[in-house]
Amino acid sequence: MSLIHPTAIIEDGAKIAPSVKIGAYCCIGKDVVLHDNVELKSHVAVDGITEIGEGTVIFPFAAIGHINQDMKYAGEPSRLVIGKNNKIREHVTMHPGTTVGGMLTKVGDNCLFMVASHVAHDCMVGNNVIMANNATLAGHVTVGDFAIIGGLSAVHQFVRIGQYAMVGGMSGIESDLIPYGMAYGERASLNGLNLVGLRRKGFSKDEINAVRKAFKEIFDKELAVDSADKRLAEVKSNLGEFSVVKDLLEFIESEHSRSLCRPKG
């Protein structure tokens, strides 16, 4: 039995692996590449220069790879690349890049995009990321591996979300969220570390204790009289052998365009 429903519309030029399943009323553009075992359930529209990795499943009414919403976009041949074994649920939208962002939007492997979540132009989404219902990324957002973006939350353009970070539901993220950090609120603030997530992912007690101590030394208001550079240097000297602390320091010290998400007060 054919793996492509007779009502599906596939434009000439599309590259479809033999094992791909395409359901009823799907529309596939001429520059689309679908790798082995990709499945489009039904009513899925994929367009643009879009590549979808092996084993990814896309549910009805998702719109993938269509022209982005950047008003400066002038039809450049930008791309959307989606990795392996992702689950992209109903009404999800993902857009290709722009000249400002290197002409590429990229999604990693093993991610879950729940209903109506949105990945805008030039975003870089890591592996094992979860975006809950109606979570949205504006353009040029970077999301690290294993991050969780809560439902109905919105991330401002150019913001970085570190690996293993968690954004609470209905939050507005305007500043960079550190790796392993947890933020929530209408205008979100940093509310400690994602300790539950770290434990679930098998981080050792020593690693968790080290990143907790580093967090306290960097963000404790009582230490505000010390310069930030001095505190970072002390953390690096005292706890720098732990990879979790290295991740935290590298994120804070790396070049960035947005301010750092901090605790209230």
TORMIMI-699525 format. One record per atom (N, C-alpha, C): residue in three letters; z, x, y. Coordinates in steps of 0.001 Angstrom, whole numbers, padded with zeros to 6 digits, always signed. Atoms other than C-alpha are relative to their C-alpha. Example, Ala and Ser with C-alpha at 12.3 -4.5 7.8 and 13.67 -1.06 7.14 Angstrom:
<drenkes>
ALA+000000+000890-001190/ALA+007800+012300-004500/ALA+000000+000900+001200/SER-000060-000820-001190/SER+007140+013670-001060/SER+000730-000770+001090/
</drenkes>
This chain:
<drenkes>
MET+000000+000846-001185/MET+000000+000000+000000/MET+000000+000887+001242/SER+000097-000787-001223/SER-000889+001303+003454/SER+001341+000055+000705/LEU-001229-000175-000755/LEU+001981+002707+005524/LEU-000175-000419+001460/ILE+000293+000418-001371/ILE+000300+001471+008729/ILE-000382-001475-000002/HIS+000266+001433-000039/HIS+000413-002234+009494/HIS-001347-000271+000671/PRO+001344+000246-000562/PRO-003026-003704+010233/PRO-000003-000438+001459/THR-000036+000405-001413/THR-001873-005022+013618/THR+000310+001157+000945/ALA-000295-001161-000846/ALA-000914-001545+014871/ALA-001287+000498+000659/ILE+001140-000550-000735/ILE-003219-000026+017500/ILE+000238+001494+000191/ILE-000118-001457-000068/ILE-003769+003729+017192/ILE-001271+000543+000635/GLU+001169-000513-000700/GLU-006077+005408+019688/GLU-000551+001239-000695/ASP+000658-001187+000548/ASP-008570+008021+018550/ASP+000607+001256+000620/GLY-000587-001254-000452/GLY-007089+011505+018782/GLY+001449+000160-000392/ALA-001394-000089+000435/ALA-003553+010657+017722/ALA+000082+000699-001352/LYS-000189-000745+001245/LYS-002258+012936+014951/LYS+001176-000611-000751/ILE-000996+000753+000765/ILE-000399+010936+012328/ILE+000109+000607-001393/ALA-000195-000559+001346/ALA+001068+012623+009226/ALA-000151-001102-001042/PRO+000254+001017+001032/PRO+000213+010849+005939/PRO+001218-000832-000379/SER-001214+000720+000418/SER+003838+009844+005293/SER+000599-000864+001100/VAL-000534+000794-001119/VAL+004357+008148+008687/VAL-000134-001487-000284/LYS+000031+001454+000127/LYS+005239+004439+008603/LYS-000087-000619+001392/ILE+000198+000642-001294/ILE+003969+002324+011486/ILE-000020-001505-000221/GLY-000147+001425+000215/GLY+005061-001304+011673/GLY-000900-000842+000884/ALA+000866+000964-000676/ALA+003497-004393+013162/ALA+000029+000169+001512/TYR+000183+000064-001453/TYR+002165-004390+016727/TYR+000457+001252+000738/CYS-000270-001258-000691/CYS+002935-000755+017482/CYS-001269+000478+000706/CYS+001124-000563-000749/CYS+000731+001028+020034/CYS+000221+001505+000144/ILE-000113-001455+000022/ILE+000079+004772+019713/ILE-001131+000595+000833/GLY+000987-000598-000879/GLY-001693+006782+022432/GLY-000747+001161-000637/LYS+000926-000990+000564/LYS-004421+009352+021897/LYS+000590+001406-000105/ASP-000573-001348+000003/ASP-002242+012428+022576/ASP+001337+000079-000726/VAL-001280+000060+000713/VAL+000663+011446+020347/VAL-000100+000745-001327/VAL-000104-000669+001301/VAL+001751+013570+017360/VAL+001240-000538-000708/LEU-001106+000518+000815/LEU+003910+011969+014645/LEU+000078+000826-001274/HIS-000161-000874+001160/HIS+005263+014346+012004/HIS+000464-000782-001233/ASP-000304+000620+001285/ASP+006178+013653+008369/ASP+001205-000932+000080/ASN-001084+000962+000204/ASN+008329+010619+007591/ASN+000548-000607+001289/VAL-000352+000793-001178/VAL+008483+009334+011142/VAL-000226-001469-000339/GLU+000157+001437+000225/GLU+008971+005559+011089/GLU+000133-000758+001315/LEU-000036+000908-001140/LEU+008130+003102+013856/LEU+000122-001406-000565/LYS-000303+001260+000682/LYS+009677-000220+012873/LYS-001007-001094+000322/SER+001009+000965-000462/SER+007531-002651+014914/SER+000073-000048+001514/HIS+000009+000179-001453/HIS+006516-003293+018536/HIS+000457+001242+000758/VAL-000338-001257-000673/VAL+007055+000373+019411/VAL-001238+000495+000736/ALA+001116-000533-000787/ALA+004877+001851+022181/ALA+000253+001471+000289/VAL-000119-001445-000220/VAL+004368+005632+022191/VAL-001274+000469+000691/ASP+001163-000403-000783/ASP+002081+007194+024778/ASP+000224+001395+000564/GLY-000100-001310-000630/GLY+001443+010377+026736/GLY-000104+001130-001006/ILE+000015-001181+000872/ILE+001567+013892+025346/ILE+001384+000090-000633/THR-001308+000201+000624/THR+004406+013078+023005/THR-000038+000461-001449/GLU-000119-000481+001376/GLU+005486+014803+019794/GLU+001340-000456-000553/ILE-001211+000545+000619/ILE+008010+013190+017449/ILE+000210+000671-001349/GLY-000282-000833+001152/GLY+009682+015280+014765/GLY+000283-000767-001279/GLU-000140+000513+001371/GLU+010070+014721+011060/GLU+001242-000874-000154/GLY-001118+000859+000372/GLY+012248+011840+009895/GLY+000586-000844+001107/THR-000516+000821-001098/THR+012826+010252+013301/THR-000416-001456-000197/VAL+000252+001433+000158/VAL+013083+006448+013199/VAL+000145-000667+001363/ILE-000005+000679-001293/ILE+012243+004292+016228/ILE-000064-001504-000238/PHE-000178+001430+000225/PHE+013233+000634+016428/PHE-000801-000822+001019/PRO+000898+000829-000803/PRO+011421-002340+018041/PRO+000251+000072+001505/PHE+000039+000113-001460/PHE+010524-002433+021727/PHE+000434+001261+000728/ALA-000186-001280-000683/ALA+011277+001220+022421/ALA-001320+000399+000661/ALA+001172-000472-000738/ALA+008877+002715+024994/ALA+000161+001499+000225/ILE-000195-001440+000094/ILE+008431+006433+024447/ILE-001217+000734+000568/GLY+001058-000880-000478/GLY+006394+008943+026461/GLY-000882-000550+001100/HIS+000815+000556-001076/HIS+005017+006670+029164/HIS+000277+000729+001318/ILE-000092-000688-001286/ILE+004534+007859+032742/ILE+001415-000114+000558/ASN-001377-000017-000508/ASN+007838+008896+034288/ASN+000108-000734+001337/GLN-000280+000781-001207/GLN+009461+007232+037288/GLN+000218+000859+001238/ASP-000093-000881-001164/ASP+009426+010247+039594/ASP-001160-000321+000947/MET+001042+000425-000931/MET+007541+009139+042713/MET-000915+001142+000428/LYS+000865-001149-000294/LYS+006156+012682+043145/LYS-000996+000265-001115/TYR+000880-000251+001144/TYR+004458+012546+039754/TYR-001425-000453+000325/ALA+001397+000272-000353/ALA+000671+012700+040149/ALA-000926+000081-001208/GLY+000847+000037+001192/GLY-000553+012455+036576/GLY-000157+001324-000712/GLU+000094-001291+000678/GLU+000036+016059+035486/GLU+000220-000165-001515/PRO-000110+000141+001462/PRO-000239+016623+031703/PRO+001332+000509-000538/SER-001330-000408+000450/SER+003506+016903+031113/SER+000287-000595-001374/ARG-000234+000320+001403/ARG+005098+016487+027705/ARG+001399-000575-000237/LEU-001276+000436+000565/LEU+007874+014794+025768/LEU+000033+000476-001448/VAL-000141-000505+001371/VAL+009074+016549+022602/VAL+001326-000495-000561/ILE-001173+000562+000666/ILE+011507+014774+020280/ILE+000144+000672-001363/GLY-000223-000751+001228/GLY+013080+016624+017346/GLY+000081-000859-001249/LYS-000040+000579+001336/LYS+013879+015712+013755/LYS+001191-000960-000172/ASN-001077+000851+000526/ASN+015927+012923+012201/ASN+000825-000698+001083/ASN-000662+000790-001032/ASN+016743+011039+015377/ASN-000112-001486-000317/LYS+000068+001463+000062/LYS+017529+007329+015493/LYS-000089-000510+001443/ILE+000277+000495-001343/ILE+016052+005675+018576/ILE-000059-001515-000086/ARG-000150+001426+000223/ARG+017163+002065+018806/ARG-000809-000825+001004/GLU+000823+000943-000744/GLU+015728-001033+020472/GLU+000076+000242+001514/HIS+000127-000041-001467/HIS+014512-000869+024095/HIS+000358+001350+000612/VAL-000216-001338-000560/VAL+015168+002865+024480/VAL-001251+000446+000748/THR+001112-000586-000735/THR+012991+004616+027067/THR+000211+001498+000150/MET-000016-001456-000200/MET+012142+008327+027222/MET-001296+000392+000699/HIS+001148-000331-000834/HIS+009807+009910+029787/HIS-000324+001487-000039/PRO+000403-001411-000045/PRO+007808+013158+029962/PRO+000420+000668+001297/GLY-000477-000801-001110/GLY+008498+015947+032439/GLY-000880-000055+001236/THR+000739-000132-001258/THR+007230+016898+035888/THR-000186+001489+000292/THR+000229-001402-000370/THR+006018+020082+037570/THR+001299+000680+000432/VAL-001267-000581-000465/VAL+009482+020605+039104/VAL+000864+000426-001173/GLY-000863-000269+001141/GLY+011123+020583+035679/GLY-000660+000729-001149/GLY+000647-000756+001062/GLY+008710+022742+033732/GLY-000906-000824-000885/MET+000974+000855+000703/MET+006512+019834+032568/MET+000466-000442-001376/LEU-000489+000308+001346/LEU+008767+019067+029618/LEU+001318-000757+000038/THR-001262+000635+000389/THR+011415+016602+028495/THR+000186+000285-001481/LYS-000205-000407+001391/LYS+013000+017697+025225/LYS+001278-000598-000566/VAL-001129+000574+000732/VAL+015298+015992+022722/VAL+000136+000764-001315/GLY-000235-000774+001210/GLY+016890+017885+019830/GLY-000045-000830-001273/ASP-000015+000616+001324/ASP+017628+016861+016231/ASP+001272-000826-000206/ASN-001162+000753+000500/ASN+019973+014306+014628/ASN+000769-000745+001084/CYS-000634+000753-001086/CYS+020661+012331+017787/CYS-000069-001499-000278/LEU+000019+001459+000041/LEU+021473+008640+018101/LEU-000091-000529+001420/PHE+000182+000648-001294/PHE+020136+006723+021084/PHE+000132-001503-000234/MET-000249+001423+000240/MET+021644+003243+021041/MET-000834-000858+000950/VAL+000872+000972-000672/VAL+020078+000108+022501/VAL-000067+000245+001506/ALA+000294-000039-001440/ALA+018486+000465+025967/ALA+000511+001252+000695/SER-000326-001261-000671/SER+019602+004034+026602/SER-001283+000619+000547/HIS+001163-000525-000724/HIS+017316+006063+028865/HIS+000113+001504+000192/VAL+000105-001437-000242/VAL+016237+009718+028979/VAL-001146+000208+000988/ALA+000999-000114-001064/ALA+014436+010467+032235/ALA-000754+001328-000096/HIS+000866-001181-000039/HIS+011902+013161+033112/HIS+000812+001292+000103/ASP-000518-001367-000067/ASP+012757+016832+032557/ASP+001402+000172-000555/CYS-001305-000166+000648/CYS+015980+016169+030640/CYS-000128+000926-001201/MET-000112-000838+001186/MET+017045+018640+027965/MET+001223-000472-000781/VAL-001071+000592+000796/VAL+019100+016918+025266/VAL+000135+000810-001283/GLY-000231-000850+001160/GLY+020671+019008+022504/GLY-000022-000748-001315/ASN-000059+000563+001344/ASN+021322+018285+018833/ASN+001273-000834-000178/ASN-001165+000808+000376/ASN+023670+015633+017412/ASN+000654-000702+001190/VAL-000485+000718-001174/VAL+024021+013878+020763/VAL+000006-001499-000282/ILE-000047+001456+000099/ILE+025061+010217+020911/ILE-000017-000574+001415/MET+000013+000777-001243/MET+024082+007973+023815/MET+000195-001456-000379/ALA-000315+001375+000356/ALA+025676+004547+023558/ALA-000855-000980+000811/ASN+000845+001039-000595/ASN+024159+001241+024692/ASN-000052+000107+001522/ASN+000254+000018-001447/ASN+022630+001308+028193/ASN+000465+001255+000734/ALA-000290-001272-000668/ALA+023690+004896+028876/ALA-001293+000576+000556/THR+001218-000465-000657/THR+021248+006546+031274/THR+000151+001419+000522/LEU+000081-001341-000567/LEU+020275+010091+032167/LEU-001068+000001+001079/ALA+001000-000185-001043/ALA+018568+010690+035501/ALA-000789+001282-000279/GLY+000862-001151+000239/GLY+015965+013426+035848/GLY+000741+001319+000009/HIS-000457-001395+000011/HIS+016672+017080+035050/HIS+001425+000170-000527/VAL-001339-000102+000586/VAL+019940+016389+033201/VAL-000066+000839-001277/THR-000133-000781+001231/THR+021036+018829+030478/THR+001229-000500-000759/VAL-001096+000497+000846/VAL+023178+017561+027582/VAL+000149+000947-001188/GLY-000245-000943+001081/GLY+024757+019998+025132/GLY+000186-000670-001351/ASP-000139+000482+001373/ASP+025063+019660+021355/ASP+001300-000792-000174/PHE-001149+000817+000404/PHE+027434+016985+019983/PHE+000667-000745+001165/ALA-000569+000781-001108/ALA+028041+015415+023408/ALA-000151-001489-000277/ILE+000036+001457+000130/ILE+028759+011673+023562/ILE-000002-000600+001402/ILE+000115+000672-001285/ILE+027654+009549+026525/ILE+000313-001477-000233/GLY-000462+001357+000255/GLY+029523+006221+026615/GLY-000911-001073+000565/GLY+000835+001123-000380/GLY+027942+002822+027057/GLY+000090-000335+001483/LEU+000095+000421-001399/LEU+026797+001671+030512/LEU+000368+001107+000978/SER-000277-001120-000892/SER+027386+005136+031937/SER-001298+000529+000586/ALA+001174-000540-000687/ALA+025020+006904+034332/ALA+000275+001440+000409/VAL-000139-001417-000324/VAL+024482+010637+034794/VAL-000994+000353+001110/HIS+000790-000358-001184/HIS+023211+011902+038169/HIS-000998+001109-000339/GLN+001008-001026+000253/GLN+020088+014069+038329/GLN+000564+001404+000177/PHE-000348-001425+000007/PHE+020514+017811+037676/PHE+001417+000281-000518/VAL-001333-000230+000563/VAL+023986+017328+036145/VAL-000121+000622-001380/ARG-000106-000584+001341/ARG+024940+019393+033099/ARG+001203-000616-000727/ILE-001067+000480+000873/ILE+026983+017876+030271/ILE+000161+001037-001106/GLY-000202-001066+000975/GLY+028505+020602+028100/GLY+000104-000501-001428/GLN-000080+000355+001411/GLN+028564+020669+024314/GLN+001373-000575-000343/TYR-001204+000667+000496/TYR+031141+018460+022565/TYR+000749-000757+001105/ALA-000641+000772-001065/ALA+031921+016754+025889/ALA-000130-001491-000287/MET+000043+001447+000176/MET+032620+013035+026058/MET+000096-000687+001355/VAL+000008+000816-001207/VAL+031747+010632+028863/VAL+000441-001403-000384/GLY-000477+001341+000294/GLY+033721+007386+028804/GLY-000966-001067+000476/GLY+000876+001103-000358/GLY+031968+004038+029038/GLY+000143-000416+001460/MET+000057+000499-001380/MET+030965+002635+032450/MET+000404+001060+001016/SER-000340-001105-000899/SER+031321+006041+034105/SER-001228+000458+000779/GLY+001042-000623-000799/GLY+029287+007575+036898/GLY+000270+001488+000097/ILE-000202-001447+000050/ILE+028895+011323+036356/ILE-000867+000648+001074/GLU+000715-000626-001109/GLU+027956+013112+039580/GLU+000111+001516-000009/SER-000259-001439+000033/SER+029210+016616+038709/SER-000075+000510-001429/ASP+000118-000613+001321/ASP+028849+019042+035820/ASP+001286-000181-000803/LEU-001139+000208+000893/LEU+031127+018243+032874/LEU+000086+001169-000975/ILE-000170-001210+000805/ILE+032511+021310+031097/ILE-000132-000285-001493/PRO-000038+000145+001454/PRO+032013+021893+027355/PRO+001391-000424-000465/TYR-001238+000503+000604/TYR+034694+020077+025308/TYR+000794-000892+000951/GLY-000718+000799-000975/GLY+035691+018134+028424/GLY-000186-001489-000223/MET+000066+001455+000071/MET+036312+014407+028759/MET+000111-000551+001417/ALA+000009+000560-001350/ALA+035481+012410+031876/ALA-000261-001491-000070/TYR+000270+001430-000103/TYR+035574+008758+032818/TYR+000414-000487+001375/GLY-000321+000600-001279/GLY+035802+006506+035830/GLY-001251-000406+000750/GLU+001142+000480-000776/GLU+033582+004688+038304/GLU-000730+001163+000669/ARG+000501-001310-000402/ARG+033100+008063+039994/ARG+000825+000986-000802/ALA-000786-000608+001073/ALA+034151+010103+037020/ALA+000689+001284+000434/SER-000747-001241-000170/SER+036781+012808+037099/SER+000313+000564-001373/LEU-000333-000680+001246/LEU+037778+015326+034470/LEU+001374-000447-000466/ASN-001260+000547+000519/ASN+040487+013863+032248/ASN+000433+000719-001273/GLY-000444-000781+001144/GLY+041333+016679+029877/GLY-001148+000379-000915/LEU+000955-000469+001004/LEU+039592+017829+026720/LEU-000221-001063-001069/ASN+000355+000924+001080/ASN+037862+015910+023944/ASN+000639+000498-001297/LEU-000735-000583+001122/LEU+040560+016926+021453/LEU-000285-000718-001309/VAL+000321+000747+001223/VAL+039806+014144+018973/VAL-001335+000464-000558/GLY+001304-000473+000448/GLY+036185+015248+018846/GLY+000066+001396-000590/LEU-000123-001359+000517/LEU+037164+018891+018342/LEU+000615-000006-001394/ARG-000635+000061+001319/ARG+039449+018012+015440/ARG-000962-000566-001042/ARG+000936+000619+000937/ARG+036829+015782+013832/ARG-001114+000957-000414/LYS+001081-000940+000291/LYS+034263+018577+014026/LYS+000493+001277-000660/GLY-000503-001107+000804/GLY+036535+021018+012244/GLY+000398+001251+000761/PHE-000499-001158-000735/PHE+037636+023327+015051/PHE+001428+000311-000451/SER-001319-000404+000492/SER+040701+025318+014013/SER+001079-000246+001058/LYS-001114+000166-000932/LYS+044150+024902+015551/LYS+000014+001114+001035/ASP+000005-001122-000941/ASP+043850+028368+017084/ASP-001067-000201+001070/GLU+001067+000231-000978/GLU+040543+027465+018729/GLU+000386-001109+000982/ILE-000389+001116-000863/ILE+041879+024161+020039/ILE+001110+000418+000954/ASN-001086-000464-000869/ASN+045054+025783+021356/ASN-000524+000938+001087/ALA+000565-000940-000973/ALA+042998+028500+023050/ALA-000737-000721+001115/VAL+000757+000697-001044/VAL+040686+026096+024852/VAL+000929-000885+000835/ARG-000992+000761-000783/ARG+043671+023933+025875/ARG+000695+000906+001023/LYS-000659-000934-000913/LYS+045383+026953+027381/LYS-000958+000420+001109/ALA+000997-000381-001000/ALA+042170+028018+029123/ALA-000207-001124+001009/PHE+000174+001153-000881/PHE+041714+024520+030517/PHE+001147-000079+001004/LYS-001167+000091-000872/LYS+045258+024489+031912/LYS-000025+001094+001057/GLU-000014-001112-000945/GLU+044922+027905+033514/GLU-001106-000130+001039/ILE+001112+000135-000949/ILE+041579+027056+035124/ILE+000207-001168+000947/PHE-000010+001233-000780/PHE+042301+023540+036335/PHE+001382-000459+000467/ASP-001348+000429-000400/ASP+046098+023328+036788/ASP+000159+000084+001520/LYS-000128+000057-001463/LYS+046752+022223+040400/LYS+001091+000949+000513/GLU-001082-000865-000446/GLU+049949+024299+040542/GLU-000456+001444+000185/LEU+000537-001354-000129/LEU+047812+027430+040239/LEU-001065+000100+001079/ALA+001097+000066-000964/ALA+045521+026401+043078/ALA+000084+001089+001064/VAL-000126-001062-001003/VAL+046917+029124+045330/VAL-000777+001246-000413/ASP+000797-001123+000479/ASP+045138+031678+043150/ASP-001482-000318+000167/SER+001440+000217-000105/SER+041438+032154+043631/SER-000562-000376-001359/ALA+000653+000394+001251/ALA+039123+030623+041036/ALA-000472+001228-000767/ASP+000497-001213+000661/ASP+037620+034046+040321/ASP+001121+000716-000740/LYS-001135-000671+000633/LYS+041047+035470+039566/LYS+000409-000728-001273/ARG-000400+000771+001177/ARG+041900+032638+037177/ARG-001007+000169-001138/LEU+001024-000173+001026/LEU+038586+032934+035345/LEU+000092+001384-000638/ALA-000123-001360+000533/ALA+039055+036677+034992/ALA+001199+000112-000941/GLU-001180-000039+000864/GLU+042543+036189+033539/GLU-000245-000723-001316/VAL+000325+000726+001228/VAL+041298+033605+031058/VAL-000916+000838-000878/LYS+000933-000841+000762/LYS+038479+035910+030023/LYS+000738+001152-000677/SER-000759-001127+000543/SER+040917+038776+029517/SER+000939-000436-001117/ASN-001037+000426+000945/ASN+043546+036775+027623/ASN-000530-000791-001183/LEU+000465+000927+001032/LEU+041456+034319+025614/LEU-001491+000153-000315/GLY+001446-000136+000109/GLY+037901+035618+025741/GLY-000539+000246-001392/GLU+000501-000235+001368/GLU+037756+036429+022030/GLU-000341-001294-000726/PHE+000293+001288+000632/PHE+037552+032702+021188/PHE-001342-000531+000507/SER+001338+000460-000391/SER+034013+031328+021154/SER+000067-001261+000865/VAL-000113+001221-000806/VAL+035171+027983+022566/VAL+000317+000331+001456/VAL-000331-000421-001359/VAL+036614+029752+025587/VAL-001201+000683+000645/LYS+001221-000620-000521/LYS+033472+031852+025974/LYS-000989-001061+000474/ASP+000899+001091-000384/ASP+031416+028641+026023/ASP+000425-000601+001338/LEU-000542+000601-001218/LEU+033679+027217+028717/LEU-000262+000894+001209/LEU+000181-000937-001114/LEU+033517+030335+030899/LEU-001469+000166+000361/GLU+001429-000158-000272/GLU+029755+030767+030518/GLU-000553-001207+000747/PHE+000446+001225-000662/PHE+029199+027152+031554/PHE+000419+000010+001469/ILE-000514+000020-001364/ILE+031391+027486+034654/ILE-000678+001061+000861/GLU+000518-001123-000777/GLU+029927+030829+035703/GLU-001518+000013+000112/SER+001461-000023-000022/SER+026265+030042+035056/SER-000538-000660+001265/GLU+000631+000561-001193/GLU+023855+029121+037825/GLU-000147-001512-000156/HIS+000071+001454+000080/HIS+023933+025417+038653/HIS-000166-000580+001397/SER+000255+000635-001295/SER+023002+022989+041400/SER+001043-001054+000359/ARG-001021+001003-000259/ARG+025817+020445+041051/ARG+001390+000645-000024/SER-001378-000472+000042/SER+029521+020924+041639/SER+000610-000285-001367/LEU-000677+000167+001281/LEU+031995+021000+038760/LEU+000875-001252+000036/CYS-000882+001162+000140/CYS+033676+017796+037600/CYS+001429+000495-000199/ARG-001379-000492+000010/ARG+037409+018306+038228/ARG+000997-001149-000157/PRO-001021+001046+000056/PRO+040668+016423+037671/PRO+000232-000597+001374/LYS-000328+000653-001273/LYS+041715+013936+040364/LYS+001186+000679+000667/GLY-001169-000469-000723/GLY+044116+014926+043096/GLY-000145+001404+000536/
</drenkes>
